[in-house]
């Protein structure tokens, strides 16, 4: 093997390693941001029950809607690492976290419905059932 081939392999290895480090650091940085102000849901909302059965059809609908409306900030796996997350000053949250797992469906529905800057409200964009289906899909992110 000549020295040019060895040099090219070394350079390729260095670039591969650098790309891997960038990928890892961008994923961890998504959650290194501050959480923002507390966002407690009203008690009556916490007790709300999801009227949409969490079945394959609802989860598929939720997944499709999530991909269209949520994924760019919250990420493909709900880790808060979407393509727009880097431009947001606070964490987009981690839907696979214990904190999200212990939140009631009503809380998640309310937050999706009302929004809070920088997150928009989906009250006018999505129907009640569509928002409940997104909640059903968000539950699939639990670890």
C-alpha positions in Angstrom: 0.0 0.0 0.0 1.5 3.3 -1.0 1.7 6.4 1.3 -1.1 8.2 -0.6 -3.6 5.4 0.1 -2.5 5.3 3.8 -3.0 9.1 4.1 -6.4 8.9 2.4 -7.5 6.2 4.8 -6.2 8.2 7.8 -8.1 11.3 6.6 -11.3 9.3 6.0 -11.0 7.9 9.5 -10.5 11.3 11.0 -13.5 12.7 9.2 -15.7 9.8 10.1 -14.7 10.2 13.8 -15.4 13.9 13.7 -18.8 13.4 12.1 -19.7 10.8 14.8 -18.7 13.3 17.5 -20.8 16.0 16.0 -23.8 13.7 15.8 -23.4 12.7 19.5 -22.9 16.3 20.7 -25.9 17.6 18.8 -28.1 14.9 20.4 -26.8 15.6 23.9 -27.0 19.3 23.5 -30.7 19.2 22.7 -31.3 18.3 26.4 -28.6 20.4 27.9 -30.7 23.5 27.4 -32.8 24.9 30.3 -36.3 23.5 30.7 -38.0 26.9 30.8 -40.5 28.0 33.3 -42.7 25.4 35.0 -45.8 24.6 33.0 -48.3 23.0 35.4 -51.7 22.0 34.0 -54.9 23.0 35.7 -56.2 20.3 38.1 -59.4 19.7 36.0 -57.2 19.1 32.9 -55.0 16.6 34.8 -58.1 14.4 35.5 -59.2 14.4 31.8 -59.5 11.0 30.3 -58.5 10.3 26.7 -61.7 9.6 24.7 -59.7 8.2 21.8 -58.8 4.5 22.2 -55.1 3.9 21.9 -55.2 1.4 19.1 -53.2 0.9 15.9 -55.3 3.3 13.9 -55.1 6.1 16.5 -51.4 5.6 17.0 -50.8 5.6 13.2 -52.8 8.8 12.9 -50.9 10.3 15.8 -47.6 9.3 14.2 -48.5 10.9 10.9 -49.7 14.2 12.6 -46.6 14.2 14.9 -44.4 13.9 11.8 -46.2 16.8 10.2 -46.5 19.2 13.2 -44.2 18.1 16.0 -41.1 16.2 14.7 -39.2 19.3 13.6 -38.8 20.5 17.2 -39.4 17.4 19.3 -37.5 15.0 17.1 -38.3 11.6 15.4 -38.1 9.8 18.7 -39.5 12.5 21.0 -36.1 13.4 22.5 -36.4 17.1 21.9 -33.7 17.0 19.2 -35.6 18.0 16.0 -34.0 20.0 13.3 -35.5 23.3 14.7 -34.6 22.5 18.3 -31.1 24.1 18.0 -32.8 27.5 17.2 -34.9 27.4 20.4 -33.6 28.8 23.6 -35.2 26.2 25.9 -35.3 22.4 25.8 -38.1 20.9 23.6 -38.5 18.2 26.2 -38.0 14.5 26.2 -41.2 12.5 25.6 -39.3 9.3 26.6 -38.6 10.7 30.1 -40.1 9.6 33.4 -41.5 13.1 33.7 -43.6 12.7 30.5 -44.5 9.1 31.5 -46.0 10.3 34.8 -48.0 13.2 33.1 -51.6 12.4 32.5 -53.0 12.2 29.0 -55.1 15.3 29.9 -51.9 17.3 30.7 -50.3 16.3 27.4 -53.5 17.1 25.5 -53.8 20.5 27.2 -50.2 21.4 26.4 -50.7 20.4 22.8 -53.9 22.3 22.6 -52.9 25.6 24.3 -49.2 25.7 23.5 -46.8 28.1 25.1 -44.1 30.1 23.4 -42.1 29.0 21.5 -44.6 26.1 21.0 -47.7 27.0 19.0 -51.2 26.2 20.0 -52.8 23.4 17.9 -56.3 24.2 19.0 -57.2 25.7 15.6 -54.9 23.5 13.5 -56.0 20.0 14.7 -59.3 18.5 15.8 -59.8 17.3 19.4 -59.5 13.7 18.3 -56.3 14.4 16.3 -54.7 16.0 19.4 -55.7 12.9 21.5 -54.2 10.6 18.8 -50.9 12.6 19.1 -51.0 11.9 22.8 -51.5 8.2 22.1 -48.5 8.3 19.8 -46.4 10.2 22.3 -47.0 7.3 24.8 -45.0 5.1 22.5 -41.8 7.0 23.2 -41.7 5.8 26.9 -38.6 3.9 27.7 
